[in-house]
Amino acid sequence: MLYLTGDPNQLNPDLQRSLHAVDGYLYLGMHTEALKELNGINVAEQVEIAVLRARIRVLLHLKRWKEAESLSEKGTQLHPDENEFMVQRAFALHQQHRGNEAVGVLLAAPDWIRRTGILHYNLACYEAKLGDLGTARQCIRTAVKMNAAFKKNIRKDPDLERLWN
């Protein structure tokens, strides 16, 4: 399942079923239905990592950037060891053309998150859009060094278009 880390059997069966449904809806491009499924989850379980993660991803698919950014910030406060909230918040800020804030979120990340390739890849995207091509190149080199799989995305990512020449 896309939204679960650890042992999904630790969640109650109804929550597991709902998250599986959300996963299926997203796979089929049925974003509104995914959000409706999430809205039906018990209020007490709305702050579970898997539920927050799923809701943020649905909001991102719906291009509801402000809501995704706000919920990501809440997720970071509630679950500071969950790095995806910080990365998703930065992405939502970037989509709102708030690149400097997105960079700030990633630069404020704890050291262990800074050792992930996705953080450096996203920083490269944000810096390229902001016009700092030197920093963007350095960030993309670091990302590729940490995870060579990023190399195939560089020429396809419109955020990195300025680096293509």
N, CA, C and O of each residue as an XYZ file, in Angstrom:
660
protein
N       0.843     -1.180      0.000
C       0.000      0.000      0.000
C       0.884      1.238      0.000
O       1.919      1.276      0.665
N       0.482      2.208     -0.723
C       1.257      3.410     -0.944
C       1.484      4.236      0.324
O       2.533      4.865      0.460
N       0.543      4.247      1.237
C       0.605      5.187      2.354
C       1.050      4.594      3.660
O       1.197      5.314      4.648
N       1.266      3.316      3.691
C       1.608      2.680      4.951
C       3.092      2.383      5.040
O       3.697      1.879      4.094
N       3.668      2.700      6.185
C       5.021      2.277      6.495
C       4.915      1.390      7.716
O       3.969      1.513      8.492
N       5.848      0.521      7.891
C       5.774     -0.387      9.026
C       4.762     -1.479      8.770
O       4.488     -1.829      7.621
N       4.215     -2.007      9.822
C       3.286     -3.126      9.743
C       1.852     -2.614      9.634
O       1.322     -2.062     10.598
N       1.205     -2.793      8.451
C      -0.171     -2.306      8.309
C      -1.151     -3.032      9.223
O      -2.251     -2.537      9.467
N      -0.766     -4.193      9.728
C      -1.651     -4.933     10.630
C      -1.811     -4.256     11.980
O      -2.673     -4.648     12.767
N      -0.997     -3.246     12.263
C      -1.135     -2.509     13.516
C      -2.323     -1.552     13.479
O      -2.773     -1.076     14.521
N      -2.832     -1.269     12.271
C      -4.000     -0.405     12.134
C      -5.262     -1.260     12.204
O      -5.234     -2.445     11.871
N      -6.355     -0.662     12.632
C      -7.592     -1.432     12.701
C      -8.057     -1.786     11.284
O      -7.737     -1.076     10.331
N      -8.799     -2.867     11.146
C      -9.210     -3.345      9.821
C     -10.020     -2.332      9.007
O      -9.871     -2.268      7.786
N     -10.867     -1.546      9.659
C     -11.646     -0.538      8.923
C     -10.738      0.539      8.342
O     -10.933      0.986      7.211
N      -9.754      0.946      9.117
C      -8.813      1.954      8.620
C      -7.975      1.385      7.473
O      -7.738      2.067      6.476
N      -7.535      0.156      7.615
C      -6.797     -0.499      6.528
C      -7.625     -0.530      5.245
O      -7.121     -0.221      4.165
N      -8.892     -0.904      5.371
C      -9.774     -0.974      4.207
C      -9.918      0.396      3.559
O      -9.846      0.521      2.337
N     -10.121      1.417      4.373
C     -10.268      2.781      3.841
C      -9.007      3.227      3.107
O      -9.089      3.809      2.025
N      -7.855      2.959      3.686
C      -6.606      3.371      3.040
C      -6.350      2.589      1.753
O      -5.801      3.130      0.793
N      -6.746      1.324      1.732
C      -6.655      0.553      0.486
C      -7.575      1.162     -0.577
O      -7.206      1.251     -1.748
N      -8.764      1.577     -0.162
C      -9.700      2.201     -1.100
C      -9.129      3.510     -1.633
O      -9.215      3.783     -2.830
N      -8.548      4.317     -0.754
C      -7.930      5.581     -1.176
C      -6.838      5.301     -2.197
O      -6.745      5.975     -3.223
N      -6.025      4.316     -1.911
C      -4.953      3.919     -2.817
C      -5.519      3.559     -4.193
O      -4.997      3.995     -5.218
N      -6.580      2.767     -4.207
C      -7.210      2.362     -5.458
C      -7.802      3.541     -6.210
O      -7.638      3.653     -7.425
N      -8.480      4.408     -5.501
C      -9.049      5.589     -6.140
C      -7.957      6.452     -6.785
O      -8.113      6.925     -7.911
N      -6.867      6.646     -6.070
C      -5.777      7.452     -6.644
C      -5.195      6.779     -7.878
O      -4.913      7.439     -8.878
N      -5.019      5.491     -7.806
C      -4.479      4.753     -8.946
C      -5.369      4.937    -10.176
O      -4.877      5.024    -11.301
N      -6.672      4.996     -9.950
C      -7.628      5.153    -11.049
C      -7.874      6.618    -11.417
O      -8.661      6.910    -12.318
N      -7.203      7.534    -10.725
C      -7.384      8.961    -11.013
C      -8.676      9.526    -10.453
O      -9.135     10.576    -10.902
N      -9.261      8.860     -9.497
C     -10.531      9.278     -8.897
C     -10.240     10.024     -7.587
O     -10.513      9.525     -6.495
N      -9.688     11.212     -7.724
C      -9.190     11.959     -6.576
C     -10.295     12.417     -5.625
O     -10.124     12.377     -4.407
N     -11.414     12.845     -6.174
C     -12.520     13.300     -5.324
C     -13.066     12.150     -4.487
O     -13.391     12.331     -3.313
N     -13.165     10.969     -5.089
C     -13.644      9.802     -4.355
C     -12.660      9.418     -3.251
O     -13.064      8.997     -2.167
N     -11.360      9.568     -3.539
C     -10.342      9.281     -2.524
C     -10.518     10.208     -1.326
O     -10.421      9.777     -0.177
N     -10.778     11.484     -1.604
C     -10.977     12.448     -0.520
C     -12.243     12.121      0.279
O     -12.247     12.234      1.505
N     -13.303     11.721     -0.401
C     -14.530     11.329      0.306
C     -14.266     10.143      1.229
O     -14.759     10.098      2.356
N     -13.479      9.181      0.736
C     -13.138      8.014      1.563
C     -12.378      8.455      2.809
O     -12.650      7.971      3.907
N     -11.437      9.359      2.644
C     -10.665      9.862      3.788
C     -11.555     10.606      4.770
O     -11.369     10.505      5.983
N     -12.516     11.349      4.251
C     -13.431     12.090      5.131
C     -14.294     11.164      5.979
O     -14.798     11.581      7.022
N     -14.471      9.932      5.557
C     -15.271      8.975      6.302
C     -14.518      8.256      7.409
O     -15.106      7.483      8.165
N     -13.221      8.508      7.506
C     -12.419      7.861      8.551
C     -12.713      8.511      9.900
O     -12.903      9.724      9.989
N     -12.749      7.694     10.936
C     -12.984      8.115     12.308
C     -12.126      9.339     12.650
O     -10.943      9.387     12.311
N     -12.721     10.315     13.312
C     -12.042     11.567     13.664
C     -10.751     11.310     14.446
O      -9.740     11.967     14.198
N     -10.774     10.377     15.373
C      -9.592     10.082     16.194
C      -8.434      9.559     15.352
O      -7.270      9.733     15.716
N      -8.750      8.918     14.226
C      -7.702      8.342     13.382
C      -7.207      9.305     12.297
O      -6.303      8.966     11.534
N      -7.787     10.487     12.228
C      -7.395     11.450     11.196
C      -5.955     11.940     11.359
O      -5.366     12.451     10.407
N      -5.380     11.788     12.563
C      -4.007     12.253     12.792
C      -2.977     11.131     12.680
O      -1.790     11.351     12.918
N      -3.427      9.928     12.317
C      -2.490      8.821     12.074
C      -1.581      9.206     10.902
O      -2.019      9.861      9.956
N      -0.335      8.798     10.975
C       0.626      9.117      9.912
C       0.094      8.687      8.551
O       0.139      9.466      7.598
N      -0.405      7.472      8.447
C      -0.866      6.963      7.154
C      -2.035      7.775      6.606
O      -2.123      7.995      5.398
N      -2.928      8.220      7.478
C      -4.090      9.002      7.048
C      -3.642     10.392      6.604
O      -4.065     10.876      5.554
N      -2.794     11.029      7.393
C      -2.284     12.348      7.007
C      -1.543     12.273      5.681
O      -1.743     13.112      4.803
N      -0.695     11.278      5.540
C       0.078     11.105      4.312
C      -0.852     10.923      3.116
O      -0.644     11.530      2.066
N      -1.862     10.101      3.273
C      -2.817      9.861      2.188
C      -3.579     11.139      1.837
O      -3.750     11.462      0.662
N      -4.031     11.858      2.852
C      -4.796     13.086      2.599
C      -3.929     14.128      1.883
O      -4.396     14.787      0.954
N      -2.698     14.275      2.300
C      -1.815     15.247      1.652
C      -1.621     14.873      0.186
O      -1.685     15.739     -0.686
N      -1.387     13.610     -0.088
C      -1.191     13.196     -1.484
C      -2.443     13.443     -2.314
O      -2.346     13.854     -3.470
N      -3.611     13.198     -1.741
C      -4.849     13.471     -2.470
C      -4.963     14.967     -2.739
O      -5.286     15.374     -3.855
N      -4.701     15.782     -1.732
C      -4.766     17.238     -1.916
C      -3.781     17.703     -2.985
O      -4.092     18.605     -3.763
N      -2.607     17.099     -3.030
C      -1.640     17.453     -4.067
C      -2.172     17.072     -5.451
O      -2.023     17.841     -6.400
N      -2.781     15.908     -5.572
C      -3.377     15.505     -6.854
C      -4.481     16.475     -7.270
O      -4.651     16.758     -8.456
N      -5.221     16.979     -6.300
C      -6.294     17.933     -6.578
C      -5.775     19.363     -6.767
O      -6.549     20.279     -7.044
N      -4.480     19.540     -6.617
C      -3.818     20.847     -6.741
C      -4.350     21.858     -5.731
O      -4.454     23.051     -6.014
N      -4.676     21.358     -4.572
C      -5.116     22.204     -3.469
C      -3.885     22.476     -2.598
O      -3.744     21.960     -1.490
N      -3.008     23.307     -3.154
C      -1.666     23.517     -2.605
C      -1.679     24.065     -1.191
O      -0.926     23.588     -0.342
N      -2.522     25.062     -0.916
C      -2.540     25.679      0.423
C      -2.951     24.670      1.489
O      -2.349     24.607      2.561
N      -3.977     23.886      1.190
C      -4.430     22.881      2.152
C      -3.352     21.819      2.376
O      -3.115     21.391      3.505
N      -2.704     21.400      1.286
C      -1.642     20.393      1.395
C      -0.475     20.936      2.211
O       0.114     20.221      3.023
N      -0.150     22.190      1.990
C       0.960     22.806      2.735
C       0.630     22.907      4.217
O       1.467     22.596      5.065
N      -0.575     23.336      4.529
C      -0.993     23.477      5.918
C      -1.034     22.116      6.629
O      -0.573     21.987      7.763
N      -1.586     21.115      5.956
C      -1.663     19.792      6.562
C      -0.274     19.165      6.709
O      -0.011     18.454      7.679
N       0.599     19.425      5.761
C       1.979     18.924      5.867
C       2.695     19.540      7.058
O       3.442     18.865      7.766
N       2.459     20.824      7.269
C       3.064     21.483      8.429
C       2.536     20.859      9.724
O       3.301     20.616     10.657
N       1.228     20.601      9.775
C       0.638     19.953     10.947
C       1.229     18.554     11.133
O       1.536     18.149     12.254
N       1.387     17.819     10.025
C       1.977     16.480     10.092
C       3.385     16.510     10.639
O       3.767     15.640     11.420
N       4.162     17.503     10.238
C       5.534     17.648     10.734
C       5.529     17.922     12.230
O       6.369     17.399     12.963
N       4.588     18.738     12.685
C       4.498     19.038     14.119
C       4.089     17.807     14.924
O       4.632     17.551     15.998
N       3.131     17.052     14.400
C       2.638     15.872     15.115
C       3.602     14.694     15.049
O       3.710     13.919     15.999
N       4.304     14.560     13.921
C       5.172     13.410     13.677
C       6.511     13.891     13.111
O       6.777     13.705     11.924
N       7.354     14.506     13.943
C       8.595     15.118     13.440
C       9.577     14.134     12.807
O      10.457     14.556     12.056
N       9.455     12.863     13.081
C      10.377     11.892     12.490
C       9.922     11.399     11.120
O      10.620     10.606     10.488
N       8.776     11.852     10.658
C       8.233     11.427      9.361
C       8.661     12.448      8.306
O       8.068     13.522      8.208
N       9.685     12.120      7.520
C      10.282     13.090      6.597
C       9.374     13.478      5.437
O       9.555     14.548      4.855
N       8.413     12.648      5.089
C       7.583     12.966      3.925
C       6.780     14.241      4.117
O       6.529     14.959      3.148
N       6.373     14.539      5.342
C       5.587     15.745      5.574
C       6.380     16.998      5.195
O       5.842     17.924      4.588
N       7.638     17.014      5.551
C       8.473     18.164      5.233
C       8.676     18.300      3.720
O       8.603     19.402      3.177
N       8.929     17.191      3.054
C       9.134     17.205      1.607
C       7.846     17.634      0.901
O       7.891     18.421     -0.044
N       6.708     17.125      1.353
C       5.439     17.487      0.721
C       5.092     18.958      0.989
O       4.519     19.627      0.130
N       5.432     19.447      2.153
C       5.184     20.864      2.438
C       6.004     21.741      1.505
O       5.497     22.717      0.952
N       7.253     21.395      1.337
C       8.107     22.166      0.436
C       7.551     22.127     -0.991
O       7.544     23.145     -1.683
N       7.087     20.959     -1.429
C       6.524     20.855     -2.767
C       5.283     21.735     -2.913
O       5.124     22.422     -3.922
N       4.405     21.717     -1.910
C       3.194     22.539     -1.961
C       3.549     24.028     -1.991
O       2.913     24.801     -2.708
N       4.545     24.427     -1.231
C       5.001     25.823     -1.273
C       5.545     26.168     -2.656
O       5.258     27.240     -3.189
N       6.314     25.277     -3.225
C       6.871     25.469     -4.568
C       5.743     25.661     -5.581
O       5.833     26.529     -6.449
N       4.696     24.868     -5.479
C       3.581     24.963     -6.414
C       2.819     26.275     -6.255
O       2.136     26.713     -7.181
N       2.933     26.898     -5.091
C       2.305     28.197     -4.847
C       3.247     29.348     -5.226
O       2.976     30.509     -4.922
N       4.338     29.013     -5.885
C       5.356     29.996     -6.293
C       5.978     30.684     -5.087
O       6.263     31.882     -5.109
N       6.180     29.899     -4.039
C       6.814     30.383     -2.814
C       8.126     29.610     -2.632
O       8.381     28.995     -1.597
N       8.945     29.673     -3.691
C      10.168     28.886     -3.751
C      11.148     29.144     -2.625
O      11.767     28.211     -2.114
N      11.295     30.413     -2.229
C      12.224     30.714     -1.132
C      11.793     30.023      0.159
O      12.630     29.532      0.917
N      10.494     29.988      0.404
C       9.989     29.303      1.593
C      10.203     27.793      1.477
O      10.539     27.130      2.458
N      10.006     27.255      0.269
C      10.218     25.818      0.050
C      11.667     25.448      0.337
O      11.943     24.441      0.989
N      12.584     26.265     -0.151
C      14.003     26.032      0.116
C      14.258     26.097      1.616
O      14.972     25.258      2.167
N      13.677     27.089      2.274
C      13.852     27.234      3.721
C      13.369     26.019      4.496
O      14.008     25.602      5.462
N      12.240     25.449      4.076
C      11.713     24.251      4.744
C      12.715     23.109      4.618
O      13.007     22.424      5.598
N      13.239     22.906      3.420
C      14.175     21.801      3.218
C      15.511     22.047      3.914
O      16.120     21.114      4.438
N      15.965     23.292      3.921
C      17.239     23.589      4.591
C      17.126     23.477      6.110
O      18.125     23.268      6.797
N      15.918     23.616      6.625
C      15.704     23.477      8.072
C      15.491     22.026      8.485
O      15.306     21.731      9.666
N      15.520     21.132      7.517
C      15.276     19.715      7.811
C      16.348     19.166      8.737
O      17.501     19.596      8.686
N      15.973     18.222      9.575
C      16.972     17.573     10.432
C      18.051     16.906      9.577
O      17.830     16.580      8.411
N      19.200     16.716     10.175
C      20.351     16.173      9.445
C      20.044     14.845      8.766
O      20.485     14.620      7.639
N      19.296     13.957      9.426
C      19.043     12.648      8.834
C      18.204     12.765      7.564
O      18.356     11.946      6.657
N      17.327     13.758      7.477
C      16.547     13.959      6.261
C      17.437     14.528      5.159
O      17.250     14.219      3.983
N      18.396     15.352      5.538
C      19.290     15.963      4.554
C      20.178     14.924      3.868
O      20.827     15.221      2.865
N      20.204     13.717      4.409
C      20.998     12.654      3.787
C      20.183     11.833      2.787
O      20.617     10.763      2.360
N      19.002     12.334      2.413
C      18.181     11.633      1.428
C      18.288     12.329      0.076
O      18.351     13.556      0.000
N      18.309     11.551     -0.962
C      18.432     12.101     -2.311
C      17.263     12.975     -2.717
O      17.450     13.965     -3.423
N      16.055     12.627     -2.282
C      14.874     13.381     -2.697
C      14.940     14.820     -2.196
O      14.485     15.730     -2.887
N      15.491     15.038     -1.022
C      15.614     16.395     -0.514
C      16.503     17.212     -1.437
O      16.165     18.349     -1.766
N      17.618     16.664     -1.856
C      18.548     17.393     -2.724
C      17.969     17.579     -4.129
O      18.191     18.609     -4.764
N      17.233     16.585     -4.605
C      16.587     16.710     -5.916
C      15.575     17.857     -5.885
O      15.550     18.696     -6.786
N      14.743     17.885     -4.842
C      13.756     18.961     -4.727
C      14.424     20.310     -4.568
O      13.973     21.294     -5.154
N      15.487     20.376     -3.791
C      16.221     21.634     -3.666
C      16.735     22.098     -5.029
O      16.683     23.288     -5.341
N      17.226     21.167     -5.835
C      17.702     21.509     -7.177
C      16.572     22.125     -7.997
O      16.770     23.125     -8.687
N      15.400     21.528     -7.918
C      14.240     22.060     -8.653
C      13.911     23.474     -8.212
O      13.708     24.355     -9.047
N      13.856     23.698     -6.904
C      13.466     25.000     -6.380
C      14.528     26.055     -6.703
O      14.199     27.178     -7.083
N      15.787     25.690     -6.550
C      16.864     26.641     -6.847
C      16.899     26.987     -8.333
O      17.139     28.139     -8.696
N      16.660     25.995     -9.197
C      16.639     26.259    -10.639
C      15.519     27.237    -10.981
O      15.718     28.161    -11.769
N      14.345     27.034    -10.392
C      13.222     27.939    -10.643
C      13.495     29.339    -10.112
O      13.023     30.327    -10.674
N      14.260     29.418     -9.028
C      14.600     30.724     -8.453
C      15.757     31.398     -9.193
O      16.050     32.571     -8.964
N      16.409     30.646    -10.080
C      17.478     31.220    -10.891
C      18.884     30.980    -10.384
O      19.838     31.439    -11.012
N      19.052     30.283     -9.281
C      20.385     29.985     -8.762
C      20.856     28.658     -9.368
O      20.774     27.606     -8.734
N      21.350     28.732    -10.604
C      21.701     27.524    -11.349
C      22.928     26.818    -10.778
O      23.028     25.593    -10.859
N      23.858     27.572    -10.204
C      25.033     26.956     -9.595
C      24.641     26.049     -8.432
O      25.096     24.910     -8.339
N      23.799     26.565     -7.556
C      23.332     25.760     -6.429
C      22.472     24.603     -6.925
O      22.564     23.491     -6.405
N      21.643     24.860     -7.923
C      20.792     23.798     -8.475
C      21.650     22.662     -9.024
O      21.343     21.492     -8.795
N      22.714     22.989     -9.741
C      23.602     21.943    -10.285
C      24.274     21.150     -9.170
O      24.390     19.927     -9.245
N      24.710     21.854     -8.147
C      25.345     21.185     -7.010
C      24.350     20.247     -6.323
O      24.701     19.123     -5.963
N      23.123     20.706     -6.142
C      22.100     19.881     -5.496
C      21.761     18.653     -6.337
O      21.583     17.561     -5.797
N      21.670     18.826     -7.655
C      21.307     17.686     -8.497
C      22.447     16.673     -8.528
O      22.203     15.467     -8.560
N      23.687     17.153     -8.518
C      24.830     16.219     -8.458
C      24.785     15.404     -7.157
O      25.019     14.196     -7.159
N      24.484     16.081     -6.062
C      24.390     15.388     -4.770
C      23.253     14.367     -4.796
O      23.421     13.242     -4.327
N      22.101     14.752     -5.341
C      20.951     13.839     -5.402
C      21.295     12.593     -6.214
O      20.983     11.474     -5.805
N      21.934     12.787     -7.358
C      22.289     11.660     -8.225
C      23.343     10.782     -7.562
O      23.325      9.559     -7.706
N      24.257     11.413     -6.839
C      25.281     10.640     -6.121
C      24.627      9.753     -5.058
O      25.070      8.629     -4.823
N      23.580     10.261     -4.423
C      22.889      9.505     -3.385
C      21.946      8.455     -3.972
O      21.725      7.401     -3.376
N      21.393      8.760     -5.156
C      20.452      7.837     -5.791
C      20.520      8.056     -7.305
O      19.955      9.019     -7.823
N      21.205      7.171     -7.998
C      21.427      7.307     -9.437
C      20.121      7.301    -10.235
O      20.107      7.737    -11.386
N      19.034      6.817     -9.651
C      17.750      6.773    -10.355
C      17.248      8.175    -10.723
O      16.462      8.323    -11.658
N      17.693      9.188    -10.003
C      17.270     10.553    -10.314
C      17.797     11.021    -11.667
O      17.214     11.914    -12.281
N      18.868     10.442    -12.126
C      19.499     10.881    -13.370
C      18.519     10.831    -14.546
O      18.545     11.705    -15.412
N      17.664      9.819    -14.578
C      16.728      9.680    -15.695
C      15.643     10.764    -15.689
O      15.016     11.008    -16.720
N      15.417     11.407    -14.560
C      14.365     12.426    -14.455
C      14.826     13.826    -14.842
O      13.998     14.672    -15.181
N      16.106     14.084    -14.799
C      16.621     15.440    -14.944
C      16.169     16.092    -16.247
O      15.734     17.243    -16.232
N      16.260     15.391    -17.363
C      15.913     15.965    -18.664
C      14.406     16.024    -18.919
O      13.962     16.613    -19.904
N      13.631     15.419    -18.036
C      12.179     15.413    -18.209
C      11.472     16.377    -17.261
O      10.320     16.740    -17.495
N      12.140     16.788    -16.210
C      11.514     17.602    -15.177
C      11.505     19.075    -15.601
O      12.568     19.684    -15.726
N      10.320     19.653    -15.825
C      10.263     21.050    -16.262
C      10.864     22.033    -15.250
O      11.298     23.121    -15.630
N      10.891     21.659    -13.974
C      11.502     22.532    -12.973
C      13.013     22.652    -13.178
O      13.630     23.617    -12.726
N      13.604     21.675    -13.857
C      15.056     21.669    -14.089
C      15.419     22.114    -15.503
O      16.567     21.977    -15.927
N      14.453     22.638    -16.217
C      14.652     23.015    -17.619
C      15.851     23.952    -17.808
O      16.575     23.836    -18.797
N      16.058     24.848    -16.899
C      17.187     25.790    -17.029
C      18.541     25.078    -16.974
O      19.543     25.632    -17.426
N      18.584     23.881    -16.436
C      19.836     23.127    -16.348
C      20.107     22.328    -17.616
O      21.215     21.822    -17.793
N      19.134     22.203    -18.490
C      19.282     21.359    -19.668
C      20.302     21.907    -20.663
O      20.897     21.133    -21.412
N      20.516     23.199    -20.689
C      21.432     23.818    -21.680
C      22.854     23.855    -21.181
O      23.743     24.338    -21.882
